[in-house]
Amino acid sequence: MELWFTEKQTPALGITCLVRETVCRQKTRYQDLAIIDTVEFGRMLVLDGMVMTTEKDEFVYHEMLVHVVMQAHPAPRHVLVVGGGDGGAIREVLKYESVETATLVEIDGEVVEACRKYLPQISCGLQDPRVTVLIEDGLEHVKRSVGKYDVILVDSTEPVGPARGLFTVEFFRDVYRALKKDGIMAAQTESPFVNRELIKEVFAGLGGVFPLARLYLASVPTYPSGLWSFTAASKCYDPKNCRQKPVETKYYNFAVHGAAFCLPGFVRELVGGKEQ
Amino acid sequence: MELWFTEKQTPALGITCLVRETVCRQKTRYQDLAIIDTVEFGRMLVLDGMVMTTEKDEFVYHEMLVHVVMQAHPAPRHVLVVGGGDGGAIREVLKYESVETATLVEIDGEVVEACRKYLPQISCGLQDPRVTVLIEDGLEHVKRSVGKYDVILVDSTEPVGPARGLFTVEFFRDVYRALKKDGIMAAQTESPFVNRELIKEVFAGLGGVFPLARLYLASVPTYPSGLWSFTAASKCYDPKNCRQKPVETKYYNFAVHGAAFCLPGFVRELVGGKEQ
């Protein structure tokens, strides 16, 4: 028997993967959680039927969400990850010696537990003494925090269900206030082929709240279209610059940092049409 | 009824698309040819079950195959496209005023005919008076040509069936000889996630024949992993440089030209590990 998992990435497009076994499956308070072992991508975290991360390609997403803004800041000491219950973003954050505290705020504790148990290569950073894991609504945590963080990383699911609030101007304002006066943030902002309106909205929203907003790109095979966008927004440091020593990575490097901001024409259209 | 077309991109990974209708389907002398109308990507050319090109994302592949080396040459006059029966590469080549002749050599005449009929936005360039379409084996044509072309573009299918010979050192030597003394070439060289050994082999092969070989990348949603590689090889002009006026494009621009050569670490490994 062959078992195939298919994610309908849009109503008319899917990715389908041959499955070795279902490692775990449960209904949490918030979502349908599964970890499956696929032949092509190794273990895969699937929430509400959507691929969140896989052993084989998670490095692209996590490195590119984290290192661009971590490098743009001269010495990030206090870092917050909103969402990202798999721990992959935290693992990357911990590569910087300047980091004193790394806080993960994830709404669904069962995601964190499943990833600790079944995705140890991704979640390993969560054991680090600098890390605090808070199981609560990221929106609430950010709203309560004032001038507290050097870097905030929004590692959300798609803008449906509990993550919807993470794509609103109200949240961006709260992130601005939760950052120190030279703070910087990055958020995953979906595919420029598939989610064009969302990217425009988020970019305009962040650009209205922060003095500097820039869109950048990376290639994540298991996400719709394979081309993924991130939006960096900053109070003073330009996200295009690297201010730190290199850290060990498999996708990110200083050349890729600069290249990620070089947008193809059909993506430039989403951010006002100018070269960044 | 819902009709879905699924391409098994690897034995364990597939892309699946909702189909409006089958526009044409036939067995040619060389392959199974279909053009289907998909909801997500518009009309799609499928050869032996593999997606070759689609109305929605063909611009990425064709622009990036063509413009990088066309721009790197100061005045390409005579250009050869090997394969590429859909005509998309020819359409891009014709954007340069310096071009006097553009020759398409495609082994399967039925591909050209089907694309002329059903994919006019892609094949439109084939009507241009500067264009000659030769229905013959590209390997033979290149072997017979000596010092004839400024630019050769290898727009092949996967390295199986009739296209296998287009990935061999013997062919690369013939391409070298078919080029003028300052000639330059580019070939599509598959995905750095999925086809790592092939990229290594082709890069080493071209690097052994030409003084300069460079790998570059672009994001094509309908190709395996969404991340696609091309290899440029040149007798004297560095493929990283732009020497022409800009032409009208949707993906390619001068910033993207430079950025495409900035390789993530896991891709650098395939070309000797150094920054290009």
Interface residues (C-beta under 8 A of the other chain):
Chain A: W4 T6 T10 P11 A12 L13 G14 I15 T16 C17 L18 T38 V39 E40 F41 D57 F59 V60 F193 L217 S219 V220 P221 S225 G226 L227 T249 K250 Y251 Y252 N253 A255 V256 G258 A259 A260 C262 L263 P264 G265 F266 R268 E275
Chain B: W4 T6 T10 P11 A12 L13 G14 I15 T16 C17 L18 T38 V39 E40 F41 D57 F59 V60 F193 L217 S219 V220 P221 S225 G226 L227 T249 K250 Y251 Y252 N253 A255 V256 G258 A259 A260 C262 L263 P264 G265 F266 R268 E275
